[in-house]
Amino acid sequence: MNSYDSRTAALKAARERDSQDKRRRVLEVLESLQRSGTRITFARVAKEAGVSNWLAYSPGLREPIEAARRHQEEHGIEACVDAVPPQSRVSNASLKTDLALAQQQIKELREERDRLRERLRLQLGAELDRTGSSALTARVDELSRENTALIREIQQTQADNRALRATIENLEDDLTAARQSLRKMMRST
């Protein structure tokens, strides 16, 4: 074995050790996340193991990560209290206060909505009273006349369209006949 081959073999061995070390770290991090109850994702495992995302998705590592994720989903495992940073934790008293404030705000918004609905109802009623039924009846009659005129116009346009289509078909037949006649005359000369 020459020096080139020995260096190549040494590099391959170092690369293999590095690869095994990364895979071992991924599995250790996965086990640690499972014990702590932290939500498992491919990105989190890769980040905490200090490896690239594609390695977490590689065969041999993908399967245990997917199995751990399925296990968490099936058993409804939430993150344990220790997995939540202290600055993110909220006390029960704080949650109760937030709930009470939200309920009060909902009550006030419902009352405001009801007041606005009543004002709108009264305003629309007043507008109808000012307009009067005779003006509304006149407007309905006007719209009915316009609708009837439009229906007649549509019917006339459809009739014109049918007549034009028939004319086009006749002209196409005449053109075909003229072409055939011209071909015959050209062949006979």
N, C-alpha and C positions, 0 to 999 in steps of 0.2 A: 504494500500500500504506500503510495507516494504522499508527500506532504499536502498536496491539494485534496486528495481523498480524505486524509485524516482531518483536515480543517472542515471539509464539507460534512463529514460524519459528526464532528463536534458541534457544528452549527445546527444540524438536524436534531441532535440530542438535546441541545439547549432549547431549541424551539419546542420540542415535545414536552420538556419539563415545564416550560412557560405555559403551554396550552393546558397541561394537567393541573398546574397551579391555579389558573383562571377558572377552570371547571370546578375544582375543589372549592374555591371561594364562592362561586355562584351557589353551589349546593349548601354551603355553610350559612350564607346569607338567607337563603330560602328557609332553612330550618329555623334560623333566628327569628325571621318574620312570622313564621307559623307559631312559634312559642309565645311571641309577644302579642299576637292577635292583630298585628298590623295588616291592613289590606294589601294583598299581594298583586302587583302588576309586573309585567315584563320590564318596564322602564325602571321601576323602583329596585328590582332585583339587580339589574345591570348597573345602576348607579351606585348602589351600596357595595356591590362587589368590585367596583372599579373596572368594569369591562364594557365593551361596546354592546349596544342593543342587539346587533345581529347575532352575537354569541349566545345571548339568552334565548334566541329563537332557534338556535341550531339543534339538530337531532341529538338526543341524549340529554339535553337540558330543557328543551321545550316541554317534553312530556311531564317531568315532575312539577314544573311550574304550572302547567295547565291543570294537573291533578290537584295541586294545592289550591288553586283558584276555585275549581269545581267544589272541593271540600268546603271551602269557606261559604260559597253560595248555597250549597245544599244544607249546611248546618246553620246558616244565618249568623255566622260569626261576625260580630262587629269588632271594631278596634277596642282593645282593652283600655282601661283608664290610663294605664301607664304609657300607652302608645300615643295618647293625646298630650301635647305639650302643656305645661301648667298655665301658660298665658292664654291658651285657647279654651280652658275649662270654664264652665259657667255654673254658678250655684243654682240650686233649686229655688231659692228665694228670688234670685234675679229673674229666672224664667217665669215665676209666678207674677212678679211685678210687670214684666213685659206683656204677659198674657192679659192681665187686668187692664193695662193701658190700651192694648189693642182692642179689647172688648168695649171699652168706653168709647174709643174712636169709632168703632163700627156702629155703636148705638147713635152717636152724634151724626154720623154720615147718613144713617137711615132716616133720622128725623129731618135732616136738611133735604134729603131726596123727597120725602113726603110733602114738605112745605113747597118745594119747587114744582112738584106735580100738581098740587092744588092751585098754585098761582097760574100755571100754564092752562089748566082746565078752565079757570075763570076767564083768563084772557082770550082763549079760543071761543068760549061762549059769547063773550062781549063782541068779538069780531063778527060772529055769525049773526048776532042781533043787529049790528050796524049794517051789515050787508043786506039783510032782508031777503025774504024768500022770492020776491019777484025778480030781483037781480040774479039770484042763483038759477031760477027757472029760465030766464032769458039766456044765461050763459050755457046752460045744458042744451037748450034748443039750438043755439048757434053752433055748438060743438057737434050736435047730431047732424045738422045740415052739412057742415064741413066733412064729416065722416061719410055721409051719403055721396057727396060729390067726389071724394077720393075713391070710393068703391067703384063708381061709374068710370072714373078715369083709368083705374087699374083694369077693369073689364075691357075698355076700348083699347088700351095698350096691348093687352093679351091677344085681342082679335087682330090688331095690326101686325103683331109679331107672327101669328099663325099665317096670315096672308103673305107676309114677306118670306117666310120659310118655304111656302109653296112656290112662290116666284123663283126663289133661289134653286129649288129642285128642278123646276122646268128649264131654267137657264143652264143648269149643269147638264141636263139631258140633251139640250140643243147643242151645247159645246162638245159633248161626247160624239154626237152624230156628225157634227161638222168636222171633227178630227178624223173620224173614220172615213168620211167622204173624201177628205183631202188626201188621206193615205192611198185610197183606191185610185184617185186621179194621178198621184205621183207614181204608182206602180204601173199604170197603163201607159205612161209616156216613156 
